[in-house]
Amino acid sequence: MQVKEMTCIRCPLGCALKAVTDEDGNITVTGNTCGRGAEYARNELTDPRRMVTSTVRIQGRKGQMVSVKTARDIPKGKIMECMEALRQVEAVPPVKIGDVLVKDIAGTGVDIVATNQAE
């Protein structure tokens, strides 16, 4: 039996979760106030994922950046590879919110999209 304690990050409540994995691989979660907490704990134990937010340079505009994020969660183990790839990116203006700036970042199948605009 394996026990892991964690804080849920799926909503503002920040529930203190306790996830117990039995010998058959079944996961029991306690401490959650909503269903999202139980889902979060199970995913965290089997396939942890995170959204990535960052900035990229704007081509031709020294020191100016545009904010970006992953279109959905990526595997937690790919975050550093994603950030390294973003260091090489320069957005070509004009950039609008929702524009795809990088397709399939770090081989995750997830795109990087702009969360701000740059004219």
LOVEX-665489 format. One record per residue: residue number from 1; chain; x, y, z of N, C-alpha, C in turn. Coordinates in nm, 4 decimals. Layout:
BEGIN
+-----+--------+----------+----------+----------+----------+----------+----------+----------+----------+----------+
! num ! cadena !      n_u !      n_v !      n_w !     ca_u !     ca_v !     ca_w !      c_u !      c_v !      c_w !
+-----+--------+----------+----------+----------+----------+----------+----------+----------+----------+----------+
! NUM !      A !        X !        Y !        Z !        X !        Y !        Z !        X !        Y !        Z !
...
+-----+--------+----------+----------+----------+----------+----------+----------+----------+----------+----------+
END
This chain:
BEGIN
+-----+--------+----------+----------+----------+----------+----------+----------+----------+----------+----------+
! num ! cadena !      n_u !      n_v !      n_w !     ca_u !     ca_v !     ca_w !      c_u !      c_v !      c_w !
+-----+--------+----------+----------+----------+----------+----------+----------+----------+----------+----------+
!   1 !      A !   0.0848 !  -0.1181 !   0.0000 !   0.0000 !   0.0000 !   0.0000 !   0.0892 !   0.1242 !   0.0000 !
!   2 !      A !   0.0515 !   0.2214 !  -0.0844 !   0.1258 !   0.3469 !  -0.0956 !   0.0328 !   0.4624 !  -0.0594 !
!   3 !      A !   0.0810 !   0.5546 !   0.0224 !   0.0017 !   0.6705 !   0.0654 !   0.0731 !   0.7979 !   0.0214 !
!   4 !      A !  -0.0030 !   0.8893 !  -0.0398 !   0.0538 !   1.0181 !  -0.0811 !  -0.0414 !   1.1282 !  -0.0378 !
!   5 !      A !   0.0134 !   1.2304 !   0.0272 !  -0.0649 !   1.3467 !   0.0658 !  -0.0282 !   1.4614 !  -0.0267 !
!   6 !      A !  -0.1300 !   1.5381 !  -0.0677 !  -0.1078 !   1.6485 !  -0.1607 !  -0.2152 !   1.7532 !  -0.1420 !
!   7 !      A !  -0.1908 !   1.8701 !  -0.1974 !  -0.2888 !   1.9772 !  -0.1972 !  -0.3465 !   1.9887 !  -0.3367 !
!   8 !      A !  -0.4778 !   1.9858 !  -0.3455 !  -0.5446 !   1.9946 !  -0.4749 !  -0.5276 !   2.1358 !  -0.5320 !
!   9 !      A !  -0.5011 !   2.1435 !  -0.6627 !  -0.4847 !   2.2735 !  -0.7284 !  -0.5926 !   2.2977 !  -0.8342 !
!  10 !      A !  -0.6976 !   2.2185 !  -0.8346 !  -0.8015 !   2.2304 !  -0.9376 !  -0.9030 !   2.3408 !  -0.9115 !
!  11 !      A !  -0.9132 !   2.3894 !  -0.7893 !  -1.0026 !   2.5016 !  -0.7611 !  -0.9440 !   2.5805 !  -0.6437 !
!  12 !      A !  -1.0002 !   2.6934 !  -0.6105 !  -0.9435 !   2.7785 !  -0.5049 !  -0.9484 !   2.7207 !  -0.3631 !
!  13 !      A !  -1.0238 !   2.6145 !  -0.3394 !  -1.0346 !   2.5604 !  -0.2043 !  -0.9040 !   2.5008 !  -0.1527 !
!  14 !      A !  -0.8225 !   2.4426 !  -0.2396 !  -0.6941 !   2.3857 !  -0.1973 !  -0.7078 !   2.2745 !  -0.0956 !
!  15 !      A !  -0.7955 !   2.1808 !  -0.1228 !  -0.8208 !   2.0699 !  -0.0295 !  -0.6945 !   1.9878 !  -0.0036 !
!  16 !      A !  -0.6794 !   1.9436 !   0.1217 !  -0.5705 !   1.8532 !   0.1592 !  -0.6157 !   1.7109 !   0.1273 !
!  17 !      A !  -0.5540 !   1.6511 !   0.0265 !  -0.5949 !   1.5189 !  -0.0201 !  -0.5025 !   1.4109 !   0.0331 !
!  18 !      A !  -0.5597 !   1.2945 !   0.0507 !  -0.4831 !   1.1761 !   0.0862 !  -0.5223 !   1.0688 !  -0.0146 !
!  19 !      A !  -0.4244 !   1.0210 !  -0.0902 !  -0.4495 !   0.9195 !  -0.1918 !  -0.3792 !   0.7911 !  -0.1501 !
!  20 !      A !  -0.4566 !   0.6832 !  -0.1432 !  -0.4036 !   0.5533 !  -0.1035 !  -0.4159 !   0.4585 !  -0.2225 !
!  21 !      A !  -0.3020 !   0.4009 !  -0.2623 !  -0.3000 !   0.3028 !  -0.3705 !  -0.2822 !   0.1656 !  -0.3073 !
!  22 !      A !  -0.3790 !   0.0752 !  -0.3328 !  -0.3685 !  -0.0588 !  -0.2750 !  -0.2829 !  -0.1502 !  -0.3633 !
!  23 !      A !  -0.2680 !  -0.2749 !  -0.3210 !  -0.1828 !  -0.3713 !  -0.3907 !  -0.2296 !  -0.4000 !  -0.5330 !
!  24 !      A !  -0.3588 !  -0.3811 !  -0.5600 !  -0.4144 !  -0.4057 !  -0.6938 !  -0.4082 !  -0.2818 !  -0.7827 !
!  25 !      A !  -0.3554 !  -0.1698 !  -0.7307 !  -0.3450 !  -0.0473 !  -0.8089 !  -0.4674 !   0.0424 !  -0.8001 !
!  26 !      A !  -0.5638 !   0.0046 !  -0.7171 !  -0.6824 !   0.0885 !  -0.6981 !  -0.6462 !   0.2085 !  -0.6112 !
!  27 !      A !  -0.6957 !   0.3257 !  -0.6496 !  -0.6645 !   0.4488 !  -0.5771 !  -0.7897 !   0.5004 !  -0.5075 !
!  28 !      A !  -0.7781 !   0.5216 !  -0.3762 !  -0.8852 !   0.5792 !  -0.2965 !  -0.8406 !   0.7176 !  -0.2515 !
!  29 !      A !  -0.9263 !   0.8175 !  -0.2748 !  -0.8919 !   0.9551 !  -0.2406 !  -0.9870 !   1.0055 !  -0.1333 !
!  30 !      A !  -0.9311 !   1.0686 !  -0.0306 !  -1.0118 !   1.1319 !   0.0736 !  -0.9651 !   1.2756 !   0.0912 !
!  31 !      A !  -1.0502 !   1.3575 !   0.1506 !  -1.0171 !   1.4963 !   0.1793 !  -1.0669 !   1.5939 !   0.0747 !
!  32 !      A !  -1.1166 !   1.5417 !  -0.0365 !  -1.1642 !   1.6309 !  -0.1424 !  -1.3057 !   1.6768 !  -0.1137 !
!  33 !      A !  -1.3318 !   1.8040 !  -0.1471 !  -1.4647 !   1.8607 !  -0.1303 !  -1.5500 !   1.8390 !  -0.2542 !
!  34 !      A !  -1.4833 !   1.8248 !  -0.3708 !  -1.5563 !   1.8049 !  -0.4961 !  -1.4917 !   1.6925 !  -0.5771 !
!  35 !      A !  -1.5577 !   1.6525 !  -0.6824 !  -1.5084 !   1.5450 !  -0.7676 !  -1.3788 !   1.5786 !  -0.8378 !
!  36 !      A !  -1.3546 !   1.7065 !  -0.8606 !  -1.2309 !   1.7458 !  -0.9273 !  -1.1086 !   1.7094 !  -0.8440 !
!  37 !      A !  -1.1232 !   1.7123 !  -0.7120 !  -1.0108 !   1.6769 !  -0.6246 !  -0.9720 !   1.5314 !  -0.6386 !
!  38 !      A !  -1.0696 !   1.4429 !  -0.6430 !  -1.0419 !   1.3008 !  -0.6589 !  -0.9770 !   1.2741 !  -0.7942 !
!  39 !      A !  -1.0286 !   1.3400 !  -0.8985 !  -0.9717 !   1.3244 !  -1.0326 !  -0.8275 !   1.3767 !  -1.0358 !
!  40 !      A !  -0.8043 !   1.4918 !  -0.9736 !  -0.6702 !   1.5490 !  -0.9690 !  -0.5724 !   1.4516 !  -0.9029 !
!  41 !      A !  -0.6082 !   1.3967 !  -0.7882 !  -0.5190 !   1.3061 !  -0.7155 !  -0.4871 !   1.1821 !  -0.7982 !
!  42 !      A !  -0.5884 !   1.1229 !  -0.8602 !  -0.5648 !   1.0038 !  -0.9431 !  -0.4708 !   1.0368 !  -1.0597 !
!  43 !      A !  -0.4960 !   1.1491 !  -1.1261 !  -0.4092 !   1.1892 !  -1.2374 !  -0.2675 !   1.2196 !  -1.1898 !
!  44 !      A !  -0.2561 !   1.2815 !  -1.0746 !  -0.1248 !   1.3165 !  -1.0215 !  -0.0410 !   1.1918 !  -0.9936 !
!  45 !      A !  -0.1052 !   1.0852 !  -0.9547 !  -0.0336 !   0.9602 !  -0.9269 !  -0.0023 !   0.8808 !  -1.0534 !
!  46 !      A !  -0.0871 !   0.8906 !  -1.1538 !  -0.0697 !   0.8069 !  -1.2724 !  -0.0101 !   0.8802 !  -1.3922 !
!  47 !      A !  -0.0415 !   1.0083 !  -1.4099 !   0.0052 !   1.0843 !  -1.5255 !   0.0014 !   1.2338 !  -1.4941 !
!  48 !      A !   0.0966 !   1.2827 !  -1.4115 !   0.0927 !   1.4236 !  -1.3714 !   0.1123 !   1.5168 !  -1.4910 !
!  49 !      A !   0.0278 !   1.6190 !  -1.4991 !   0.0312 !   1.7160 !  -1.6091 !   0.0165 !   1.8566 !  -1.5543 !
!  50 !      A !   0.0671 !   1.9525 !  -1.6300 !   0.0580 !   2.0926 !  -1.5904 !   0.0369 !   2.1806 !  -1.7130 !
!  51 !      A !  -0.0299 !   2.2937 !  -1.6911 !  -0.0334 !   2.4008 !  -1.7898 !   0.0991 !   2.4755 !  -1.7760 !
!  52 !      A !   0.1507 !   2.5259 !  -1.8850 !   0.2733 !   2.6052 !  -1.8815 !   0.2384 !   2.7456 !  -1.9300 !
!  53 !      A !   0.2784 !   2.8453 !  -1.8538 !   0.2638 !   2.9844 !  -1.8949 !   0.4030 !   3.0455 !  -1.8997 !
!  54 !      A !   0.4250 !   3.1303 !  -1.9980 !   0.5560 !   3.1917 !  -2.0130 !   0.5429 !   3.3150 !  -2.1019 !
!  55 !      A !   0.6545 !   3.3613 !  -2.1526 !   0.6575 !   3.4710 !  -2.2494 !   0.7552 !   3.4337 !  -2.3594 !
!  56 !      A !   0.7354 !   3.4933 !  -2.4776 !   0.8311 !   3.4784 !  -2.5876 !   0.8632 !   3.6172 !  -2.6419 !
!  57 !      A !   0.9812 !   3.6278 !  -2.7013 !   1.0240 !   3.7554 !  -2.7593 !   0.9386 !   3.7901 !  -2.8810 !
!  58 !      A !   0.9303 !   3.9191 !  -2.9090 !   0.8625 !   3.9673 !  -3.0289 !   0.9705 !   4.0069 !  -3.1290 !
!  59 !      A !   0.9627 !   3.9491 !  -3.2461 !   1.0632 !   3.9739 !  -3.3492 !   1.0745 !   4.1234 !  -3.3812 !
!  60 !      A !   1.1997 !   4.1734 !  -3.3836 !   1.2252 !   4.3121 !  -3.4191 !   1.1978 !   4.4133 !  -3.3092 !
!  61 !      A !   1.1625 !   4.3661 !  -3.1903 !   1.1310 !   4.4583 !  -3.0798 !   1.2113 !   4.4186 !  -2.9561 !
!  62 !      A !   1.3309 !   4.4704 !  -2.9494 !   1.4227 !   4.4369 !  -2.8401 !   1.3574 !   4.4589 !  -2.7039 !
!  63 !      A !   1.3599 !   4.3555 !  -2.6223 !   1.3084 !   4.3640 !  -2.4870 !   1.1585 !   4.3480 !  -2.4728 !
!  64 !      A !   1.0856 !   4.3422 !  -2.5826 !   0.9399 !   4.3262 !  -2.5722 !   0.9030 !   4.1788 !  -2.5823 !
!  65 !      A !   0.8032 !   4.1426 !  -2.5037 !   0.7595 !   4.0030 !  -2.4949 !   0.6077 !   3.9955 !  -2.5095 !
!  66 !      A !   0.5600 !   3.8759 !  -2.5439 !   0.4164 !   3.8495 !  -2.5458 !   0.3936 !   3.7250 !  -2.4593 !
!  67 !      A !   0.2879 !   3.7267 !  -2.3791 !   0.2598 !   3.6133 !  -2.2911 !   0.1967 !   3.4992 !  -2.3713 !
!  68 !      A !   0.2310 !   3.3760 !  -2.3295 !   0.1837 !   3.2552 !  -2.3977 !   0.1505 !   3.1480 !  -2.2949 !
!  69 !      A !   0.0797 !   3.0454 !  -2.3415 !   0.0509 !   2.9297 !  -2.2559 !   0.0308 !   2.8074 !  -2.3435 !
!  70 !      A !   0.0367 !   2.6904 !  -2.2803 !   0.0025 !   2.5688 !  -2.3524 !  -0.1489 !   2.5665 !  -2.3694 !
!  71 !      A !  -0.1951 !   2.5122 !  -2.4813 !  -0.3388 !   2.5065 !  -2.5087 !  -0.4100 !   2.4127 !  -2.4113 !
!  72 !      A !  -0.3364 !   2.3174 !  -2.3546 !  -0.3887 !   2.2290 !  -2.2507 !  -0.2697 !   2.1748 !  -2.1715 !
!  73 !      A !  -0.2974 !   2.0964 !  -2.0711 !  -0.1912 !   2.0406 !  -1.9869 !  -0.0935 !   1.9569 !  -2.0695 !
!  74 !      A !   0.0345 !   1.9608 !  -2.0281 !   0.1348 !   1.8736 !  -2.0878 !   0.1922 !   1.7856 !  -1.9775 !
!  75 !      A !   0.2567 !   1.6731 !  -2.0129 !   0.3185 !   1.5902 !  -1.9095 !   0.4195 !   1.6710 !  -1.8275 !
!  76 !      A !   0.4142 !   1.6541 !  -1.6985 !   0.4997 !   1.7301 !  -1.6078 !   0.6480 !   1.7140 !  -1.6426 !
!  77 !      A !   0.6866 !   1.5969 !  -1.6876 !   0.8253 !   1.5697 !  -1.7239 !   0.8720 !   1.6426 !  -1.8488 !
!  78 !      A !   0.7815 !   1.7044 !  -1.9234 !   0.8164 !   1.7764 !  -2.0467 !   0.8266 !   1.9276 !  -2.0260 !
!  79 !      A !   0.8041 !   1.9758 !  -1.9035 !   0.8024 !   2.1198 !  -1.8791 !   0.9361 !   2.1847 !  -1.9132 !
!  80 !      A !   1.0451 !   2.1303 !  -1.8684 !   1.1755 !   2.1927 !  -1.8940 !   1.2078 !   2.1925 !  -2.0430 !
!  81 !      A !   1.1743 !   2.0852 !  -2.1133 !   1.1958 !   2.0794 !  -2.2576 !   1.1105 !   2.1850 !  -2.3285 !
!  82 !      A !   0.9895 !   2.2033 !  -2.2817 !   0.9004 !   2.3060 !  -2.3360 !   0.9598 !   2.4448 !  -2.3144 !
!  83 !      A !   1.0067 !   2.4727 !  -2.1949 !   1.0634 !   2.6040 !  -2.1638 !   1.1893 !   2.6298 !  -2.2472 !
!  84 !      A !   1.2706 !   2.5283 !  -2.2660 !   1.3906 !   2.5437 !  -2.3481 !   1.3526 !   2.5770 !  -2.4921 !
!  85 !      A !   1.2512 !   2.5118 !  -2.5448 !   1.2051 !   2.5392 !  -2.6809 !   1.1508 !   2.6816 !  -2.6918 !
!  86 !      A !   1.0818 !   2.7287 !  -2.5885 !   1.0249 !   2.8635 !  -2.5917 !   1.1328 !   2.9718 !  -2.5937 !
!  87 !      A !   1.2505 !   2.9410 !  -2.5393 !   1.3598 !   3.0389 !  -2.5420 !   1.4023 !   3.0725 !  -2.6849 !
!  88 !      A !   1.3767 !   2.9810 !  -2.7775 !   1.4178 !   3.0000 !  -2.9163 !   1.3101 !   3.0680 !  -3.0018 !
!  89 !      A !   1.1923 !   3.0888 !  -2.9464 !   1.0786 !   3.1384 !  -3.0239 !   1.0773 !   3.2909 !  -3.0288 !
!  90 !      A !   1.0474 !   3.3439 !  -3.1478 !   1.0213 !   3.4868 !  -3.1639 !   0.8875 !   3.5004 !  -3.2348 !
!  91 !      A !   0.7945 !   3.5674 !  -3.1717 !   0.6624 !   3.5890 !  -3.2310 !   0.6722 !   3.6988 !  -3.3360 !
!  92 !      A !   0.6073 !   3.6757 !  -3.4491 !   0.6066 !   3.7740 !  -3.5574 !   0.4778 !   3.8562 !  -3.5464 !
!  93 !      A !   0.4916 !   3.9885 !  -3.5202 !   0.3715 !   4.0704 !  -3.5070 !   0.3016 !   4.0882 !  -3.6418 !
!  94 !      A !   0.1732 !   4.1133 !  -3.6442 !   0.0881 !   4.1289 !  -3.5265 !   0.0507 !   3.9932 !  -3.4666 !
!  95 !      A !   0.0379 !   3.9906 !  -3.3343 !  -0.0023 !   3.8700 !  -3.2613 !  -0.1350 !   3.9002 !  -3.1943 !
!  96 !      A !  -0.2295 !   3.8082 !  -3.2111 !  -0.3605 !   3.8220 !  -3.1473 !  -0.3789 !   3.7121 !  -3.0430 !
!  97 !      A !  -0.4618 !   3.7394 !  -2.9443 !  -0.4911 !   3.6392 !  -2.8421 !  -0.5453 !   3.5142 !  -2.9099 !
!  98 !      A !  -0.4890 !   3.4005 !  -2.8742 !  -0.5320 !   3.2728 !  -2.9314 !  -0.4505 !   3.2270 !  -3.0508 !
!  99 !      A !  -0.3650 !   3.3139 !  -3.1058 !  -0.2794 !   3.2728 !  -3.2174 !  -0.1886 !   3.1589 !  -3.1745 !
! 100 !      A !  -0.1753 !   3.0575 !  -3.2581 !  -0.0828 !   2.9476 !  -3.2314 !   0.0563 !   2.9937 !  -3.2722 !
! 101 !      A !   0.1477 !   2.9992 !  -3.1757 !   0.2841 !   3.0439 !  -3.2022 !   0.3792 !   2.9269 !  -3.2215 !
! 102 !      A !   0.3493 !   2.8138 !  -3.1591 !   0.4296 !   2.6920 !  -3.1751 !   0.3338 !   2.5745 !  -3.1778 !
! 103 !      A !   0.3465 !   2.4912 !  -3.2791 !   0.2662 !   2.3688 !  -3.2860 !   0.3441 !   2.2552 !  -3.2212 !
! 104 !      A !   0.2738 !   2.1700 !  -3.1496 !   0.3327 !   2.0473 !  -3.0937 !   0.4622 !   2.0734 !  -3.0166 !
! 105 !      A !   0.4554 !   2.1597 !  -2.9154 !   0.5735 !   2.1950 !  -2.8369 !   0.6344 !   2.0707 !  -2.7717 !
! 106 !      A !   0.7617 !   2.0528 !  -2.7880 !   0.8398 !   1.9442 !  -2.7256 !   0.7808 !   1.8057 !  -2.7529 !
! 107 !      A !   0.7161 !   1.7889 !  -2.8675 !   0.6604 !   1.6585 !  -2.9035 !   0.5440 !   1.6146 !  -2.8167 !
! 108 !      A !   0.4749 !   1.7099 !  -2.7550 !   0.3643 !   1.6774 !  -2.6646 !   0.2306 !   1.6669 !  -2.7368 !
! 109 !      A !   0.2243 !   1.7184 !  -2.8611 !   0.0968 !   1.7255 !  -2.9309 !   0.0143 !   1.8460 !  -2.8898 !
! 110 !      A !   0.0723 !   1.9333 !  -2.8073 !   0.0029 !   2.0504 !  -2.7550 !   0.0663 !   2.1764 !  -2.8139 !
! 111 !      A !  -0.0177 !   2.2710 !  -2.8543 !   0.0299 !   2.3956 !  -2.9129 !   0.0522 !   2.5024 !  -2.8064 !
! 112 !      A !   0.1380 !   2.5990 !  -2.8411 !   0.1581 !   2.7184 !  -2.7591 !   0.0763 !   2.8301 !  -2.8221 !
! 113 !      A !  -0.0091 !   2.8951 !  -2.7414 !  -0.0943 !   3.0012 !  -2.7920 !  -0.0662 !   3.1326 !  -2.7181 !
! 114 !      A !  -0.0876 !   3.2421 !  -2.7882 !  -0.0710 !   3.3750 !  -2.7300 !  -0.1853 !   3.4050 !  -2.6340 !
! 115 !      A !  -0.1535 !   3.4667 !  -2.5221 !  -0.2560 !   3.5069 !  -2.4259 !  -0.2676 !   3.6581 !  -2.4164 !
! 116 !      A !  -0.1929 !   3.7257 !  -2.5016 !  -0.1978 !   3.8699 !  -2.5107 !  -0.1747 !   3.9066 !  -2.6563 !
! 117 !      A !  -0.1822 !   4.0333 !  -2.6880 !  -0.1585 !   4.0716 !  -2.8267 !  -0.0391 !   4.1647 !  -2.8385 !
! 118 !      A !   0.0166 !   4.1681 !  -2.9586 !   0.1269 !   4.2581 !  -2.9893 !   0.1070 !   4.3083 !  -3.1314 !
! 119 !      A !   0.0954 !   4.4378 !  -3.1445 !   0.0721 !   4.4981 !  -3.2783 !   0.2039 !   4.5275 !  -3.3458 !
+-----+--------+----------+----------+----------+----------+----------+----------+----------+----------+----------+
END
